[in-house]
């Protein structure tokens, strides 16, 4: 009796799970692709481009999606047609990897500079004399009297 229940549960689970053919071909859409593709005339991402060429590329992508091509297959077809400049993201090999590495190196350099300079700034501030930065002792008698008179006007 228990074996039958287990078999029934396994059979029900298999009916609910999608078939292997559906799992093997991930579905894509125009919206999923157009932010990763550039308009070849505007040189901006296709999802924000407003030109006749952009509209033509969108129609081409929609046609390829309707044919059942995957996201990578659509991008490969676009590269065949327009060249590698149609991709918004570089491939990640050779010189194109610098697009990723340079910003990371700049951020790390700035963090290292801050780690070195911040303690120095704090130490210099601790060594500086306390006060508000005004050196009242350099005022002569007339200026000091005038300053006191001006400030007393605000005390009322």
Buried (B, 14 or more C-beta within 10 A) or exposed (E): EEEEEEEEEEEEEEEEEEEEEEEEEEEBEBEBBBEBBBBBEBEBBBBEBEBEBBEEBBEBBBEBBEEEBBBEBBBBBBBEEBEEEBBBEBEEEEEEEEEEEEEEEEEEEEEEEEEEEEEEEEEEEEEEEEEEEEEEEEEEEEEEEEEEEEEEEEEE
